[in-house]
Amino acid sequence: MPHYPAALLLCIASVLLPALVHAQGDPEMDPRSMGGGDCTKNPLNCRDTPNPLPATDTVWLEQMTWMDVRDALAAGKRSVLVPTGGIEPNGPWVALGKHNVILQANCEAIARRLGKTLCAPVIKHVPEGDIDPPSSHMRTPGTISLREDTFRALLTDTADSLIAGGFTEVLFIGDSGGNQAGQQAVAEALTRKYAGRAHVFQVAAYYDYDAVIAHMAGKGLVEGEQENLHDDAFTTLNMYVVDPGSVRFAARREAGKARINGVDISDAARNATLGREIVEFRAAFTAKAIAAIRAGAGSRQ
């Protein structure tokens, strides 16, 4: 019989033993089990155990416990927004995560306006250009890009997971232009797949910046000459509501650079007011578009 080194035998055993145990049959969990543990070992893992804590007020899925989500679904909250952002350059003042910051304010505002709607975690990595050789935003260090097929697979798996968990409506909102086509394609494919059991929609109106510009012009906020930076007053103020540091507000004001495209952003109180106006307008505009999408889908059934 050949002599094998002990290390090799240990390696083989580590591979084969789990498979052998599995083949003989793992002890099955109680079918009532949820929450990551076995119901028979702790009643807090049981599907129907009441939540021991008061209901949370958040709309963000990642801030909820599994019991919070279970109870939200039971209360009719079966719609979920899937926000997509990006990591890309935005001029010398604005953080790379611009779109992700904006979505922190906007997704929550949309969900609360719609009612019975939650927000999935922001998908922060999206197509930003070819990686090798670099194109578009990938020419700038710090950018993170996904291949288009990777992005679509991520959207698909996210929506499939949410529907498997009990949601019946998934709404894609993309804060960047490069996200839109992939979201549309995935939404159409998944709506066909679920054939009435669930709907997946691309909410193109969320990305209608012309509507934002027109609305804010009516409020007296009009940009002047463009500085040819990947930045503007409307996105800067939208970000300011969430985190003034993300637009380097204090440093810009100190350096006399608190201005973009002719708009003075040195007044903190004015920034907060205008930023909230932008968030509320985008929420109302998007919610109206979603109502129209739902009505159209209903008429086709």
RODO-2510 file (C-alpha; in nm, 4 decimals, decimal comma):
residues 301
     n   res          X          Y          Z
     1     m     0,0000     0,0000     0,0000
     2     p     0,1470     0,3390    -0,0941
     3     h     0,2513     0,5730     0,1854
     4     y     0,0861     0,9161     0,1766
     5     p     0,2029     1,2161     0,3801
     6     a    -0,0129     1,2934     0,6835
     7     a    -0,0846     1,6441     0,5552
     8     l    -0,2301     1,5043     0,2340
     9     l    -0,4497     1,2599     0,4250
    10     l    -0,5813     1,5420     0,6435
    11     c    -0,6602     1,7477     0,3354
    12     i    -0,8506     1,4596     0,1755
    13     a    -1,0413     1,3954     0,4978
    14     s    -1,1443     1,7617     0,5249
    15     v    -1,3012     1,7377     0,1815
    16     l    -1,4619     1,3945     0,2040
    17     l    -1,5968     1,3876     0,5598
    18     p    -1,8451     1,6762     0,5218
    19     a    -1,9733     1,5196     0,1997
    20     l    -2,0109     1,1816     0,3737
    21     v    -2,2013     1,3350     0,6638
    22     h    -2,4267     1,5185     0,4193
    23     a    -2,4872     1,1977     0,2213
    24     q    -2,5962     1,0213     0,5387
    25     g    -2,8404     1,3054     0,6041
    26     d    -2,8013     1,6201     0,8161
    27     p    -3,0445     1,6582     1,1024
    28     e    -3,3217     1,8713     0,9543
    29     m    -3,4191     2,2004     1,1120
    30     d    -3,7679     2,2509     1,2398
    31     p    -3,9655     2,3808     0,9384
    32     r    -4,0779     2,6769     1,1476
    33     s    -3,7177     2,7983     1,1726
    34     m    -3,6266     3,1527     1,0682
    35     g    -3,3768     3,4132     1,1786
    36     g    -3,0606     3,2109     1,1306
    37     g    -3,1141     2,9475     1,4000
    38     d    -3,3211     2,6397     1,4806
    39     c    -3,6701     2,6928     1,6201
    40     t    -3,6412     2,3841     1,8433
    41     k    -3,3322     2,5270     2,0140
    42     n    -3,4619     2,8786     2,0737
    43     p    -3,8208     3,0011     2,0282
    44     l    -3,6866     3,3361     1,9015
    45     n    -3,5959     3,1462     1,5851
    46     c    -3,9563     3,0385     1,5267
    47     r    -4,1544     3,1808     1,2364
    48     d    -4,4559     3,2831     1,4460
    49     t    -4,2842     3,4065     1,7630
    50     p    -4,3988     3,7615     1,8403
    51     n    -4,1362     4,0336     1,8073
    52     p    -4,0017     4,1000     2,1583
    53     l    -3,9290     4,4650     2,0682
    54     p    -4,1515     4,7525     1,9519
    55     a    -4,1826     4,8048     1,5769
    56     t    -3,9075     5,0189     1,4274
    57     d    -3,9880     5,3352     1,2307
    58     t    -3,7145     5,2898     0,9686
    59     v    -3,7921     5,2182     0,6028
    60     w    -3,4415     5,0795     0,5411
    61     l    -3,4345     4,7027     0,5117
    62     e    -3,0765     4,6763     0,6391
    63     q    -3,1696     4,8550     0,9624
    64     m    -3,4510     4,6102     1,0381
    65     t    -3,4426     4,2711     1,2058
    66     w    -3,5948     3,9718     1,0333
    67     m    -3,8935     3,9993     1,2650
    68     d    -3,9372     4,3652     1,1677
    69     v    -3,9464     4,2644     0,8005
    70     r    -4,1812     3,9720     0,8653
    71     d    -4,4213     4,2002     1,0490
    72     a    -4,3940     4,4732     0,7841
    73     l    -4,4866     4,2234     0,5140
    74     a    -4,7806     4,1018     0,7211
    75     a    -4,8933     4,4640     0,7547
    76     g    -4,9017     4,4997     0,3757
    77     k    -4,5618     4,6566     0,3127
    78     r    -4,4902     4,4450     0,0061
    79     s    -4,3301     4,7084    -0,2163
    80     v    -3,9572     4,7747    -0,2018
    81     l    -3,7400     5,0344    -0,3715
    82     v    -3,4006     4,9204    -0,4993
    83     p    -3,1831     5,2332    -0,5295
    84     t    -2,8670     5,2274    -0,7436
    85     g    -2,5943     5,4876    -0,7144
    86     g    -2,2291     5,4767    -0,8105
    87     i    -1,8694     5,5526    -0,7167
    88     e    -1,7398     5,8106    -0,9635
    89     p    -1,5579     6,1460    -0,9899
    90     n    -1,7651     6,4622    -0,9421
    91     g    -1,5262     6,7530    -0,9638
    92     p    -1,2909     6,8795    -0,6909
    93     w    -1,5478     6,9401    -0,4174
    94     v    -1,7874     6,6453    -0,4187
    95     a    -1,7251     6,2984    -0,2748
    96     l    -1,7035     5,9985    -0,5085
    97     g    -2,0150     5,8507    -0,3508
    98     k    -2,2370     6,1415    -0,4614
    99     h    -2,5209     5,9260    -0,5932
   100     n    -2,5190     5,7011    -0,2878
   101     v    -2,5411     6,0006    -0,0538
   102     i    -2,8332     6,1471    -0,2497
   103     l    -3,0225     5,8186    -0,2347
   104     q    -3,0037     5,8119     0,1435
   105     a    -3,2389     6,1107     0,1473
   106     n    -3,4428     6,0438    -0,1634
   107     c    -3,5227     5,6743    -0,1213
   108     e    -3,6523     5,7297     0,2291
   109     a    -3,8615     6,0286     0,1207
   110     i    -4,0124     5,8319    -0,1694
   111     a    -4,0880     5,5281     0,0487
   112     r    -4,2602     5,7368     0,3134
   113     r    -4,4627     5,9266     0,0550
   114     l    -4,5768     5,6038    -0,1132
   115     g    -4,6574     5,4279     0,2133
   116     k    -4,6312     5,0515     0,2658
   117     t    -4,2919     5,0651     0,0961
   118     l    -3,9386     4,9875     0,2150
   119     c    -3,5911     5,0686     0,0803
   120     a    -3,3401     4,7967     0,0009
   121     p    -2,9736     4,8864     0,0648
   122     v    -2,8269     5,1226    -0,1946
   123     i    -2,6457     4,9311    -0,4696
   124     k    -2,3277     5,1378    -0,4675
   125     h    -2,1301     4,9765    -0,7504
   126     v    -2,2604     5,0236    -1,1053
   127     p    -2,1230     5,0475    -1,4606
   128     e    -1,8873     5,3477    -1,4813
   129     g    -1,6897     5,2607    -1,7948
   130     d    -1,4565     4,9913    -1,9215
   131     i    -1,2036     4,8754    -1,6647
   132     d    -0,9192     4,7637    -1,8927
   133     p    -0,8385     4,9687    -2,0875
   134     p    -1,0093     5,2381    -1,8783
   135     s    -1,2811     5,4487    -2,0365
   136     s    -1,5259     5,7139    -1,9169
   137     h    -1,5111     5,7608    -1,5375
   138     m    -1,2651     5,4740    -1,5028
   139     r    -0,9936     5,7128    -1,6222
   140     t    -1,0166     5,8735    -1,2764
   141     p    -0,8663     5,7017    -0,9696
   142     g    -1,1131     5,5933    -0,7040
   143     t    -1,3853     5,4996    -0,9498
   144     i    -1,5311     5,1501    -0,9159
   145     s    -1,7057     4,9995    -1,2165
   146     l    -1,9076     4,6872    -1,2849
   147     r    -1,9386     4,5157    -1,6186
   148     e    -2,2919     4,5578    -1,7555
   149     d    -2,3642     4,1857    -1,7251
   150     t    -2,2403     4,1900    -1,3640
   151     f    -2,4680     4,4835    -1,2844
   152     r    -2,7681     4,3140    -1,4412
   153     a    -2,6931     3,9924    -1,2535
   154     l    -2,6718     4,1890    -0,9283
   155     l    -3,0076     4,3556    -0,9951
   156     t    -3,1613     4,0199    -1,0850
   157     d    -3,0356     3,8427    -0,7744
   158     t    -3,1439     4,1324    -0,5548
   159     a    -3,4962     4,1389    -0,6956
   160     d    -3,5252     3,7590    -0,6904
   161     s    -3,4179     3,7553    -0,3247
   162     l    -3,6730     4,0185    -0,2275
   163     i    -3,9539     3,8399    -0,4112
   164     a    -3,8533     3,5073    -0,2544
   165     g    -3,8877     3,6789     0,0835
   166     g    -4,2439     3,7898     0,0177
   167     f    -4,2279     4,1254    -0,1618
   168     t    -4,4580     4,1513    -0,4620
   169     e    -4,3332     4,4773    -0,6137
   170     v    -3,9722     4,5800    -0,6749
   171     l    -3,9024     4,9341    -0,7967
   172     f    -3,5621     5,0266    -0,9429
   173     i    -3,4568     5,3903    -0,8991
   174     g    -3,1189     5,4842    -1,0455
   175     d    -2,9417     5,8094    -0,9589
   176     s    -2,6897     5,7767    -1,2440
   177     g    -2,7435     5,7722    -1,6206
   178     g    -2,5448     5,4563    -1,6801
   179     n    -2,7782     5,2574    -1,4563
   180     q    -3,0966     5,3130    -1,6523
   181     a    -3,0722     5,0690    -1,9448
   182     g    -2,9717     4,7743    -1,7260
   183     q    -3,2539     4,8431    -1,4825
   184     q    -3,5072     4,8583    -1,7650
   185     a    -3,3882     4,5311    -1,9168
   186     v    -3,3912     4,3461    -1,5840
   187     a    -3,7327     4,4866    -1,4882
   188     e    -3,8856     4,3668    -1,8136
   189     a    -3,7259     4,0220    -1,7885
   190     l    -3,8340     3,9660    -1,4297
   191     t    -4,1884     4,0878    -1,4821
   192     r    -4,2192     3,8273    -1,7571
   193     k    -4,0633     3,5661    -1,5301
   194     y    -4,3049     3,6257    -1,2435
   195     a    -4,6079     3,6653    -1,4732
   196     g    -4,8425     3,8433    -1,2359
   197     r    -4,7105     3,6943    -0,9123
   198     a    -4,4839     3,9957    -0,8734
   199     h    -4,3925     4,3096    -1,0663
   200     v    -4,0488     4,4611    -1,1181
   201     f    -4,0482     4,8179    -1,2511
   202     q    -3,7848     5,0600    -1,3765
   203     v    -3,8858     5,4076    -1,2534
   204     a    -3,7268     5,6224    -1,5224
   205     a    -3,8909     5,9412    -1,3930
   206     y    -3,6714     5,9355    -1,0838
   207     y    -3,3782     6,0373    -1,3064
   208     d    -3,5612     6,3315    -1,4695
   209     y    -3,3247     6,6118    -1,3709
   210     d    -3,4893     6,8518    -1,6181
   211     a    -3,8018     6,8378    -1,4019
   212     v    -3,5918     6,9203    -1,0942
   213     i    -3,4283     7,2148    -1,2729
   214     a    -3,7658     7,3511    -1,3852
   215     h    -3,9175     7,3134    -1,0383
   216     m    -3,6292     7,4851    -0,8629
   217     a    -3,6314     7,7687    -1,1163
   218     g    -3,9811     7,8405    -0,9886
   219     k    -3,8315     7,8655    -0,6406
   220     g    -3,5719     8,1165    -0,7577
   221     l    -3,2782     7,8780    -0,7920
   222     v    -3,1321     7,9092    -1,1417
   223     e    -2,7797     7,8130    -1,2402
   224     g    -2,5686     8,0492    -1,4461
   225     e    -2,2686     7,9719    -1,6620
   226     q    -2,1615     7,6100    -1,6370
   227     e    -1,8173     7,5456    -1,4901
   228     n    -1,7776     7,2239    -1,6894
   229     l    -1,7420     7,0115    -1,3765
   230     h    -1,9325     6,6914    -1,3106
   231     d    -2,1255     6,8809    -1,0454
   232     d    -2,4210     7,1172    -1,0187
   233     a    -2,6119     7,3105    -0,7561
   234     f    -2,9082     7,0712    -0,7458
   235     t    -2,7093     6,7557    -0,6679
   236     t    -2,4828     6,9493    -0,4294
   237     l    -2,7823     7,0734    -0,2304
   238     n    -2,9455     6,7295    -0,2402
   239     m    -2,6276     6,5891    -0,0839
   240     y    -2,6033     6,8736     0,1675
   241     v    -2,9273     6,7615     0,3345
   242     v    -2,7657     6,4281     0,4196
   243     d    -2,4051     6,5280     0,4872
   244     p    -2,2524     6,8754     0,4363
   245     g    -1,9116     6,7106     0,4590
   246     s    -1,9801     6,5163     0,1390
   247     v    -1,9643     6,8449    -0,0548
   248     r    -1,6759     6,9806     0,1566
   249     f    -1,9018     7,2634     0,2716
   250     a    -1,6934     7,3985     0,5603
   251     a    -1,3649     7,3816     0,3691
   252     r    -1,5158     7,5433     0,0596
   253     r    -1,6672     7,8267     0,2567
   254     e    -1,3383     7,8820     0,4381
   255     a    -1,1515     7,8865     0,1073
   256     g    -1,4042     8,1138    -0,0659
   257     k    -1,5115     7,8289    -0,3000
   258     a    -1,8711     7,7869    -0,1819
   259     r    -2,0225     7,8430    -0,5236
   260     i    -2,1117     7,6143    -0,8167
   261     n    -2,2346     7,7219    -1,1606
   262     g    -2,3016     8,0707    -1,0286
   263     v    -2,5060     7,9526    -0,7274
   264     d    -2,3830     8,0668    -0,3865
   265     i    -2,3968     7,7824    -0,1336
   266     s    -2,2250     7,9610     0,1562
   267     d    -2,5443     8,0027     0,3628
   268     a    -2,5982     7,6828     0,5628
   269     a    -2,9614     7,7556     0,6530
   270     r    -3,0526     7,8397     0,2915
   271     n    -2,8773     7,5237     0,1727
   272     a    -3,0827     7,3109     0,4105
   273     t    -3,4086     7,4721     0,2970
   274     l    -3,3305     7,4358    -0,0731
   275     g    -3,1981     7,0838    -0,0254
   276     r    -3,5160     6,9714     0,1505
   277     e    -3,7205     7,1297    -0,1294
   278     i    -3,5285     6,9231    -0,3843
   279     v    -3,5739     6,6024    -0,1851
   280     e    -3,9462     6,6592    -0,1394
   281     f    -3,9988     6,7497    -0,5035
   282     r    -3,8125     6,4433    -0,6259
   283     a    -4,0095     6,2248    -0,3868
   284     a    -4,3444     6,3659    -0,4985
   285     f    -4,2504     6,3527    -0,8677
   286     t    -4,1296     5,9926    -0,8404
   287     a    -4,4290     5,8789    -0,6345
   288     k    -4,6630     6,0244    -0,8979
   289     a    -4,4730     5,8384    -1,1701
   290     i    -4,4948     5,5133    -0,9733
   291     a    -4,8717     5,5583    -0,9367
   292     a    -4,8945     5,5930    -1,3152
   293     i    -4,6756     5,2853    -1,3711
   294     r    -4,8938     5,0812    -1,1362
   295     a    -5,2102     5,2011    -1,3081
   296     g    -5,0678     5,1055    -1,6472
   297     a    -4,9638     4,7628    -1,5241
   298     g    -5,3099     4,7061    -1,3793
   299     s    -5,4771     4,7982    -1,7055
   300     r    -5,2678     4,5403    -1,8913
   301     q    -5,3624     4,2509    -1,6643
***
